[in-house]
Amino acid sequence: MTDARRGSIQEITPALLPAAQKRLSQVITKVPLLQNTPLDQLFNCQLFIQCENLQPTGSFKYRGASNAVLGMLESAQLSIAANSGVCTHSSGNHGRALARAARLNGLSADIVSPHNAVTSKLEAMRAEGASIHLCEPTQAAREAGLQALVEKGLTAIPPYDHPLVIAGQGTWALEMLNQLENLDILLIPVGGGGLAAGTILARNLMQQTEAKTPLVIGAEPEQADDCWRSLQQGQRVKKHYPDTAADGLRALIGRLTFPIIQAGITDVLRVTEAGIKAAATLATVHLGQTIEPSAATVLAAIDEYPEVFSGRRVGLILTGGNIADE
């Protein structure tokens, strides 16, 4: 394993989440948890909707990036005195989150981004002080670019395949489960799998003390269904050619995240591009929230698979609100 993929599956346990939650308590924003919205009647279920699109940097990614930076500073894997720098690959949201977390803690940030990334997201990363390195829009090119930065002495904090990132991203679910009882389902989008893996860890942590805990279900674009295909085949797929408006979900499912997902997720529901677009409109009209296509996948899943959600109490996350302005 290279430094660009630091960590192992053995390191990733539910015990990481309470420490992550403590670190993040003074960093993240307490975002609205929407209940009793018009979507309940429309979808015939009770929805509890966490608006992570309102976090600093506009997405849940700030949780994972901040926990990684703070945790690595605590353990001296990073040092401000040594002029440490961090690096990652990202189409936008994780890069922006990491750049902000690094800047606020006196660190530099270098981001490898596909050249077809949304221009406004590239500009947002630069506005947080990141140095951008454009690459071909493939997983191999992303990872090669990241490894080159590691070889220059920077410390990699990948967007999902890292224990501290996974734990930080899972804190949203821990917050929800500590507030609400008797949820039937936790519903999340699946891209590289950090959020899904973290959510499963949060559910597993609650299982240690609660008699009933929710199922974890993922939503994934039909045109970027590598997690679904991996689950069907019983192993992580290698061929992945995403073609979806949900740019935050184009990354290949992670080496560390997939085993956790495979062991803990109930299902991954594939949604259409038309459904994603319609769901984003529903969020604007009925919730007053501007969300990006990746975030809209969860509402699309409820709309396209009513038999799964009808009559259920469903906790879900709106992951981001950074939409293209071009």
C-alpha positions in Angstrom: 0.0 0.0 0.0 1.4 3.4 -0.9 1.1 6.5 1.2 -1.6 7.8 -1.1 -3.8 5.0 0.3 -2.8 5.2 3.9 -4.7 3.0 6.4 -6.0 -0.6 6.5 -9.4 -2.1 7.0 -8.4 -3.4 10.4 -8.0 0.2 11.6 -11.6 1.2 10.7 -13.9 0.4 13.6 -17.0 2.1 15.2 -14.7 3.2 18.1 -13.3 5.9 15.8 -16.6 7.8 15.7 -16.8 9.3 19.3 -13.4 10.8 19.0 -14.3 12.2 15.6 -17.5 13.7 17.0 -15.5 15.3 19.8 -13.0 16.8 17.4 -15.7 18.2 15.1 -17.9 19.7 17.9 -16.1 23.0 17.6 -15.6 22.9 13.8 -18.8 22.0 12.0 -22.1 23.8 11.9 -25.3 22.4 13.5 -27.4 22.2 10.3 -31.2 22.0 10.2 -32.9 18.6 10.5 -36.0 19.0 8.5 -39.2 17.1 9.6 -42.8 17.0 8.6 -42.2 18.4 5.2 -44.5 18.2 2.2 -42.4 15.3 0.9 -43.9 13.0 3.6 -47.2 13.1 1.9 -45.8 13.0 -1.6 -43.7 9.9 -0.8 -46.0 8.3 1.9 -43.2 8.0 4.4 -41.7 10.0 7.3 -38.5 11.8 6.3 -35.9 13.2 8.6 -33.6 15.3 6.4 -30.2 16.5 7.5 -29.1 19.5 5.5 -25.3 19.0 5.1 -25.5 21.2 2.1 -25.4 24.1 4.6 -22.1 23.1 6.2 -19.0 25.3 5.6 -17.7 24.6 2.1 -21.3 23.5 1.1 -21.1 19.8 1.8 -20.7 17.0 4.3 -17.1 16.5 3.1 -16.0 19.1 5.7 -16.6 16.5 8.4 -14.2 14.0 7.0 -11.5 16.4 5.9 -11.5 18.3 9.2 -11.4 15.1 11.3 -8.5 13.8 9.2 -6.5 17.0 9.6 -7.2 17.4 13.3 -6.6 13.8 14.0 -3.3 13.7 12.1 -2.1 16.8 13.9 -2.9 15.2 17.2 -0.9 12.1 16.3 2.0 14.2 14.8 1.5 12.7 11.4 1.2 16.4 10.4 3.2 19.2 11.9 2.7 22.9 11.4 6.3 23.5 12.6 7.6 21.3 9.8 5.6 23.2 7.2 3.5 20.2 6.4 1.3 20.1 3.4 -1.6 17.8 2.6 -2.8 16.6 -0.8 -5.8 14.7 -2.3 -7.7 14.0 -5.5 -11.1 15.5 -5.8 -13.7 16.8 -8.3 -14.5 19.6 -5.9 -16.2 19.1 -2.6 -13.5 17.1 -0.7 -10.8 19.3 -2.2 -12.6 22.4 -1.1 -13.2 21.0 2.4 -9.6 19.8 2.8 -8.2 23.1 1.6 -10.3 25.0 4.2 -9.3 22.6 7.0 -5.7 22.8 6.0 -5.7 26.6 5.8 -7.4 27.0 9.2 -4.7 24.8 10.7 -1.7 26.5 9.0 -1.1 23.8 6.3 -0.9 24.0 2.6 -3.2 21.9 0.3 -2.5 20.5 -3.2 -5.5 19.0 -5.1 -5.4 16.7 -8.2 -8.7 17.4 -10.1 -10.0 16.0 -13.4 -9.9 18.6 -16.2 -13.6 18.3 -16.7 -14.5 19.2 -13.1 -17.1 21.9 -12.6 -15.4 25.3 -13.1 -17.1 26.8 -10.1 -15.8 24.0 -7.9 -12.3 24.5 -9.1 -12.6 28.2 -8.3 -13.9 27.4 -4.8 -10.9 25.2 -4.1 -8.6 27.9 -5.2 -10.5 30.4 -3.1 -9.7 28.3 0.0 -6.0 28.5 -0.9 -5.5 25.2 -2.7 -3.0 24.6 -5.5 -4.8 22.7 -8.3 -3.2 20.0 -10.6 -5.4 19.0 -13.5 -5.4 15.5 -14.8 -7.3 13.2 -17.1 -10.8 12.3 -15.8 -10.0 8.7 -14.9 -9.4 7.0 -11.5 -5.9 5.9 -12.6 -4.9 9.5 -13.5 -6.3 10.8 -10.2 -4.3 8.3 -8.2 -1.1 8.7 -10.2 -1.3 12.5 -9.7 -1.8 12.0 -6.0 1.1 9.6 -5.7 3.4 12.1 -7.4 2.5 14.7 -4.8 3.2 12.2 -2.0 6.6 11.6 -3.5 7.3 15.3 -3.2 6.7 15.0 0.6 3.1 16.0 0.9 0.7 13.9 3.1 -2.2 12.3 1.4 -5.7 12.6 2.8 -7.9 10.8 0.2 -11.5 11.7 -0.3 -12.8 8.4 1.2 -10.2 5.7 1.6 -8.8 6.8 4.9 -9.9 5.8 8.4 -10.2 9.3 9.8 -12.1 10.6 6.7 -14.6 7.7 7.0 -15.1 8.3 10.7 -15.6 12.0 10.2 -18.1 11.4 7.5 -20.0 9.0 9.6 -20.6 11.5 12.4 -23.7 12.9 10.6 -25.5 9.6 11.2 -24.3 9.4 14.8 -25.9 12.8 15.4 -29.1 11.7 13.8 -29.3 8.4 15.7 -28.7 10.2 19.0 -31.6 12.6 18.2 -34.2 10.2 16.8 -35.6 6.8 17.8 -37.1 4.0 15.7 -35.7 5.0 12.4 -36.2 2.2 9.8 -33.7 3.3 7.2 -30.6 5.6 6.8 -30.3 6.6 3.2 -27.1 7.9 1.7 -25.6 8.5 -1.8 -22.7 6.2 -2.7 -19.7 7.5 -4.6 -16.3 6.4 -3.3 -18.1 5.0 -0.3 -16.7 7.1 2.6 -20.1 8.3 3.6 -21.7 4.9 3.3 -18.9 3.2 5.3 -19.0 5.9 8.0 -22.8 5.6 8.2 -22.5 1.8 8.6 -20.0 2.3 11.4 -22.3 4.8 13.2 -25.2 2.3 12.9 -22.9 -0.5 14.2 -21.9 1.7 17.2 -25.5 2.2 18.1 -26.2 -1.5 17.9 -24.0 -2.0 20.9 -26.6 -0.2 23.1 -29.8 -0.2 21.1 -32.2 -3.0 20.5 -33.3 -1.7 17.2 -31.2 0.1 14.6 -32.0 1.1 11.0 -31.0 -0.5 7.8 -28.5 1.4 5.7 -29.5 1.8 2.0 -27.4 3.5 -0.7 -28.5 5.5 -3.8 -26.2 5.4 -6.9 -26.6 6.8 -10.4 -27.3 4.1 -13.0 -24.5 5.6 -15.1 -22.0 5.3 -12.2 -23.1 2.1 -10.6 -19.7 0.6 -9.6 -20.8 -0.1 -6.0 -23.9 -1.9 -7.2 -21.9 -4.0 -9.7 -19.3 -4.7 -7.0 -21.9 -6.0 -4.7 -23.5 -8.1 -7.4 -20.1 -9.7 -8.3 -18.9 -10.1 -4.7 -15.8 -8.1 -5.3 -14.7 -4.6 -6.1 -14.9 -3.9 -9.8 -12.0 -2.3 -11.6 -13.6 -1.0 -14.8 -15.5 2.2 -14.2 -16.6 4.7 -16.9 -19.1 7.0 -15.2 -21.3 9.3 -17.2 -23.6 11.1 -14.8 -24.5 14.7 -13.8 -23.8 13.6 -10.2 -20.1 14.6 -10.4 -19.5 13.9 -6.7 -20.4 10.2 -7.3 -18.1 9.5 -10.2 -15.2 8.1 -8.2 -14.6 4.4 -8.1 -15.7 2.6 -4.9 -12.8 2.5 -2.5 -10.5 -0.3 -1.5 -11.1 0.3 2.2 -14.7 1.4 2.0 -16.1 -1.5 -0.1 -15.5 -4.3 2.5 -17.4 -2.2 5.1 -20.2 -1.6 2.7 -20.3 -5.2 1.5 -20.7 -6.4 5.2 -23.1 -3.7 6.3 -25.4 -2.3 3.6 -28.8 -3.7 2.9 -29.0 -2.5 -0.7 -27.8 0.0 -3.3 -30.6 1.4 -5.4 -29.7 2.7 -8.9 -31.5 5.9 -10.0 -31.9 7.5 -13.4 -30.5 10.8 -14.6 -34.0 12.1 -15.1 -34.9 11.1 -11.6 -31.9 12.9 -10.2 -32.9 16.1 -12.0 -36.5 15.9 -10.9 -35.4 15.2 -7.3 -33.3 18.4 -7.2 -36.3 20.4 -8.3 -38.4 18.7 -5.5 -35.8 19.8 -2.9 -36.0 23.4 -4.1 -39.8 23.5 -4.3 -40.8 21.5 -1.2 -37.7 22.0 1.1 -36.4 25.4 0.0 -32.9 23.8 -0.4 -30.6 24.1 -3.3 -28.8 20.8 -3.7 -26.4 19.3 -6.3 -27.2 16.2 -8.4 -25.2 13.9 -6.1 -27.3 15.0 -3.1 -30.5 14.5 -5.1 -29.9 10.8 -5.6 -31.5 10.0 -2.2 -34.7 11.7 -3.1 -34.7 10.1 -6.5 -34.4 6.7 -4.9 -37.4 7.3 -2.7 -39.4 8.4 -5.7 -38.3 5.5 -8.0 -38.5 2.7 -5.3 -41.7 3.5 -3.4 -42.1 -0.1 -2.3 -38.8 0.2 -0.2 -39.8 3.4 1.7 -43.6 3.5 1.9 -44.7 3.7 5.5 -41.1 3.9 6.8 -39.2 6.3 9.0 -36.3 7.4 6.9 -33.3 9.4 7.9 -31.4 10.9 5.0 -28.6 13.3 4.2 -28.5 16.1 1.6 -24.8 15.9 1.0 -24.1 19.1 -0.8 -25.3 22.3 -2.5 -22.4 23.2 -4.8 -24.1 23.4 -8.1 -22.6 24.4 -11.4 -23.1 28.1 -12.3 -22.1 27.7 -15.9 
